[in-house]
Amino acid sequence: MIGQRENVSGAHFAFTDRWGGVSAAPYEELNLGGAVGDDAAAVTTNRELAAKSLGLDPGRVVWMNQVHGADVAVIDGPWGSAADIPSVDAVVTTGRGLALAVLTADCVPVLLADPVAGVAAAAHAGRPGMVAGVVPTAVKAMIELGADPARIIARTGPTVCGRCYEVPEAMRADVAAVEPTAYAETSWGTPSVDVSAGVHSQLERLGVHDREQSPVCTLESHDHFSYRRDRTTGRLAGYVWLD
């Protein structure tokens, strides 16, 4: 259920795999995405199971309506209702015990925390979001709340790797014009983009040096959901929160 979990100085980071939930095929088992066609009751149950396995109150987990953009919401508590959830790709908080969640199925889930300042953020960085600068925008919002890039801990979760994310040559060129380190080639010799490499380069330039990247490629791992591999499939989640 929880493929990776870490506690660093009271900052908690966790990433799910696809197992341990109640969803039926093609979303089996632990689909946490509410907008992919799965049964709504199953998604609710899965979110409760995942939260409780992390020792979290499901009602204190904050989700986003992700749209592959660069908008960020600063929050101090859960949304009042589903209708209140904004279309953003990053959330930032100083609320301790408030878990921020990001959904992915090939995009890069980015979890950030400065436990000294008590600031955390979660960002959804697909190719469009990485190019638009969602991660730098999230870090800027953290800094405005007192975070220091030198103290920020960054963890990125399972994502499609540069060896597998094939794109047209023109798209690779457009991405590389913004973020050169994202320029890549597939294992079979065609143009590709390495979104995770781009995200980590952005963080490095911002002064965030405590970074770790998951070795899991979602397209290669059948323990994880991959939109590029399966199209109709579930969503993984990354969670970050502060004690």
C-alpha positions in Angstrom: 0.0 0.0 0.0 2.7 2.5 1.0 5.6 1.9 -1.3 7.9 4.4 0.4 7.7 6.3 3.7 10.2 8.6 5.4 10.4 10.8 8.5 13.0 13.5 8.5 13.1 15.8 11.6 9.3 15.7 11.9 8.7 16.1 8.2 6.8 13.0 6.8 6.9 11.9 3.2 5.1 8.9 1.7 4.3 7.5 -1.7 1.7 4.8 -2.5 1.9 1.8 -4.8 -1.2 0.2 -6.4 -1.9 -2.5 -3.9 -4.0 -2.9 -0.8 -7.2 -1.2 -1.9 -10.7 -2.2 -3.0 -11.0 -0.9 -6.6 -11.8 -3.4 -9.4 -10.0 -3.7 -12.7 -8.8 -1.7 -14.5 -8.2 0.5 -11.4 -7.1 -2.3 -9.1 -6.4 -1.9 -6.3 -5.5 1.3 -4.5 -6.7 3.9 -6.9 -6.8 7.3 -5.1 -7.9 9.4 -8.1 -11.5 10.6 -8.0 -11.7 11.7 -11.7 -10.6 8.6 -13.6 -13.9 6.7 -13.9 -13.6 4.5 -10.8 -16.5 3.9 -8.4 -16.6 6.9 -6.1 -17.3 4.7 -3.0 -14.2 2.7 -3.8 -12.0 5.8 -4.1 -13.3 7.1 -0.7 -12.6 3.7 0.9 -9.1 3.7 -0.6 -8.3 7.2 0.6 -9.4 6.2 4.1 -7.3 3.1 4.0 -4.2 4.9 2.8 -4.6 7.7 5.3 -5.1 5.4 8.2 -2.1 3.3 7.2 -0.1 6.5 7.6 -1.7 7.4 10.9 -3.6 10.3 9.3 -7.1 11.5 9.8 -8.7 11.2 6.3 -10.5 14.4 6.9 -7.2 16.2 7.3 -5.8 15.2 3.9 -5.9 18.0 1.3 -6.4 17.1 -2.3 -6.2 19.2 -5.5 -8.0 19.5 -8.8 -4.9 19.2 -10.9 -4.8 20.8 -14.3 -1.1 20.7 -15.4 -0.6 24.3 -14.6 1.6 26.4 -12.2 -1.0 27.8 -9.8 -0.4 27.3 -6.1 -2.9 27.5 -3.2 -1.7 28.5 0.3 -4.0 26.8 2.8 -4.4 26.5 6.6 -7.0 23.7 6.8 -9.0 21.2 4.8 -11.4 22.4 2.0 -14.9 23.0 3.2 -16.4 20.8 0.5 -15.5 19.3 -2.9 -16.9 22.4 -4.5 -14.2 24.4 -2.7 -11.3 22.5 -4.1 -9.5 24.9 -6.6 -7.8 24.0 -9.9 -4.2 24.2 -8.8 -1.1 22.0 -9.1 0.5 22.8 -5.8 -0.6 23.4 -2.2 1.5 25.0 0.6 0.7 25.1 4.3 2.1 26.0 7.7 -0.6 23.8 9.3 1.0 21.0 11.3 -0.7 17.7 11.0 -2.3 18.7 7.8 -1.4 16.3 5.0 -1.0 17.6 1.5 -1.6 15.0 -1.3 -0.7 14.9 -4.9 -2.0 12.4 -7.5 0.1 11.0 -10.3 0.3 8.1 -12.8 3.5 9.1 -14.6 3.9 12.8 -13.7 6.4 13.7 -10.9 4.9 14.0 -7.4 7.0 16.6 -5.6 7.0 16.8 -1.8 8.7 19.6 0.0 9.1 20.6 3.7 11.1 22.9 5.9 10.5 21.4 9.4 12.3 24.3 11.1 10.0 26.9 9.6 7.0 24.6 9.7 6.2 24.9 6.0 5.2 22.0 3.7 4.2 21.8 0.0 3.1 19.2 -2.5 3.3 19.8 -6.3 2.1 18.0 -9.4 4.9 18.3 -12.0 4.0 16.8 -15.4 5.8 17.9 -18.5 3.6 21.0 -18.9 3.8 21.9 -15.2 7.6 21.5 -15.1 7.9 23.8 -18.1 5.5 26.3 -16.6 7.4 26.4 -13.3 5.0 24.9 -10.8 7.9 23.7 -8.5 9.7 27.1 -8.4 6.4 28.8 -7.8 5.7 26.4 -4.9 9.1 27.0 -3.4 8.6 30.8 -3.7 5.3 30.5 -1.8 7.2 28.5 0.9 9.9 31.1 1.2 7.2 33.8 1.6 6.0 31.8 4.6 9.5 31.7 6.2 11.1 28.6 4.6 14.8 28.6 3.7 15.7 26.7 0.6 18.9 25.5 2.3 16.6 23.7 4.9 14.0 22.5 2.5 13.8 18.7 2.1 12.6 17.5 -1.3 11.4 14.1 -2.2 10.1 13.0 -5.7 8.2 9.8 -6.1 7.6 7.2 -8.8 7.4 8.7 -12.3 7.9 7.7 -15.9 11.7 7.9 -16.5 13.5 9.6 -19.3 14.3 6.2 -20.9 10.6 5.6 -21.4 8.9 8.9 -21.9 9.0 9.1 -25.7 7.9 12.4 -27.3 8.1 14.0 -30.7 11.4 15.7 -31.5 9.8 19.1 -31.6 8.3 18.7 -28.2 11.7 17.6 -26.8 13.2 20.7 -28.3 10.6 23.0 -26.8 11.0 21.5 -23.3 14.8 21.6 -23.5 14.7 25.2 -24.5 13.2 25.9 -21.1 14.9 23.2 -19.1 18.0 21.7 -20.9 18.5 18.9 -18.3 15.1 17.4 -19.3 16.5 16.5 -22.8 16.7 12.7 -23.0 16.6 9.7 -25.3 14.6 6.5 -24.8 16.3 3.2 -24.4 15.4 2.4 -28.0 17.0 5.6 -29.3 14.1 8.0 -29.9 13.5 11.5 -28.5 12.2 11.7 -24.9 11.9 14.0 -21.9 13.1 13.4 -18.4 10.7 15.4 -16.3 12.2 14.4 -13.0 15.7 15.5 -14.1 14.1 18.9 -15.0 12.4 19.2 -11.6 15.6 18.4 -9.7 17.6 20.9 -11.7 15.0 23.6 -10.9 15.3 22.7 -7.2 19.1 22.8 -7.3 19.1 26.2 -8.8 16.7 27.4 -6.1 19.2 26.2 -3.5 17.3 23.1 -2.4 20.1 20.5 -2.0 18.5 17.9 0.3 16.8 16.0 -2.6 16.0 12.3 -3.2 14.4 10.8 -6.3 12.5 7.5 -6.4 14.2 4.9 -8.6 10.8 3.6 -9.7 9.7 4.1 -13.3 5.9 3.9 -13.3 5.8 2.7 -16.9 8.2 -0.2 -16.2 6.7 -1.1 -12.8 3.5 -3.1 -12.6 3.3 -2.3 -8.9 2.4 1.3 -9.9 -0.2 3.0 -12.1 0.9 4.3 -15.5 -1.3 6.3 -17.8 1.2 6.0 -20.7 1.2 2.2 -20.4 -2.5 1.5 -19.6 -4.5 4.7 -20.4 -7.5 3.7 -18.3 -5.9 3.3 -14.9 -5.8 4.5 -11.3 -3.7 7.2 -9.6 -1.0 7.0 -7.0 -0.6 9.5 -4.3 2.3 11.3 -2.5 1.7 12.7 1.0 3.7 15.3 3.0 2.9 16.6 6.5 4.6 18.0 9.5 4.4 17.0 13.2 
